[in-house]
Amino acid sequence: MRFFSFKRSRRTFIPKIDLPAFLAFALFAGLIFFYLIPGFEKAMMERKRGLIREITTSVYSLLEYYHSLELQGQLEIEKAKEEAKSAITKIRYGESLKDYFWITDSYPRMVVHPYRPELNGKDLTDFRDSNGKAIFVEFVRAVSSSGDSYVDYMWQWNDDSTRNVPKLSYVRLFKPWGWIIGTGI
């Protein structure tokens, strides 16, 4: 009889211990998945947005340098543009040094793209990403009011043209030459 009563009291004991422990675990897991991870992702994305903006500012200063050589008469405008394009297409950054810069104009026409040379010199008005977004038209629209902006779209993964991924780019207008420089993550 005593054994029977022990089982009975054990059954009432389990919900009193196990249920609160399970609820605490569920709340902790919910906190991680619905609060901490999204907050961490948002903070990381803000840092990356700041990073691409800052490195674009550095490349922008390179354009200003070549433009100043043009204004001082040290380089003809076409030579200044060619040297600027050459320098910018060689810039790489990021963990595997595959992140890059490209330049379009306000038409939009590709001035130079290091991984997609078949686009260089082409009219990109009708160029669309895999979701149908006219991304180069969007770049022109994005810089038309403030001179710089962020644009999201789909693009190939670095130098792998078979893999399209979501991309966020920062674009900035270099007004003297009508160029839009950009990079993305």
Secondary structure, 3 states (H helix, E strand, C coil): CHHHHHHHHHHHHHHHHHHHHHHHHHHHHHHHHHHHHHHHHHHHHHHHHHHHHHHHHHHHHHHHHHHHHHHCCCCCHHHHHHHHHHHHHCCCECCCCCECCEEEECCCEEEECCCCHHHCCCECCCCCCCCCCCHHHHHHHHHHHHCEEEEEEEEEECCEEEEEEEEEEEEEEECCCCEEEEEEC
